Amino acid sequence: MYLNYQTIGKRIRLLRTQQHLSQMTLAEMVDKSPTYISLVENGQKGPSLEMLIDVANALKVTTDVLLAEYLEHNTTAVE
């Protein structure tokens, strides 16, 4: 299976901005640098499973929301 990190990054950015969080704030919440968050959101760096879980927890969503396009039985709707 091929994961499109740009799609995952866009989803993270969308959720972050919907919650009015800056990259700096999200970075502090997951103990990473703002540069790292920027690279993930732009699809230039693929987050580890651990980091996806940390980001999901910080954004108060499930990992299903972050990976919705890759689930066969997707019931998550995010716009």
N, C-alpha and C positions, 0 to 999 in steps of 0.2 A: 504494500500500500504506500502510496506517495502522499505525504502531507504538504499542503500548500501553506507555507509559513506566512505568506503575505495575507492570506485569508484569515488565518488565526490572529495575526497582528492587527488587522483592521477591526476584527471583532473586539479585541482587547481595547483598542483605542476608542471604539464606539461606546463600549460600556463605561470606560473611564470618563469620557467626556459627558456622558449622560448623567453621571454621578458628580459632575463638577469637580473632578480630581485632576490635579496637575500631574505631569510625569514625575515630578519631584516627590509629590505626596505618595503616589503609588510605589515609587522606588523605595521610599522610606518604609512603607508598609511591608514590603517583601525583602527588605535588606539587600537591595541591589542599587546600582548607580542609575541616575536618570539617563545616561548614555545607553546603558544596557536596555532599559525600557524602550527607548527610542529605536534601537536596533531591532528589538522584537516586534514593535508595532509596525515597523517598515518592512518586516519580512526578511531582514538581512541576517538575523540570528534566530535559530530555532530554540525555543525554550525546552528545558528538560521536563520530564513528567513532574518532578518535584516542584519546579518553578510554575508549571501550569496550575498545580494544586494551590500553591501559595497565592498566585494571582487570582484564581477563582475565589479563594477564601477572602482575599482583600476586597474583591469586588462584590462579595456576597452573592455569588452565583455558583452553580454546579459546573463541573468540568464539561458536562454535556453541552452547556450553553457555549462554551469556547470551541468545542469540537463538533458542533451540530451537523456540519456538512458531511462528516465522516461516519455518522451513525446510521445503520440500516433502518432502525426503528426510531426515528427522530420525532419526538413530540414537542420539541422546543421551538418556539417562534420568537425570533429576535429581529428587530428592524433597525 
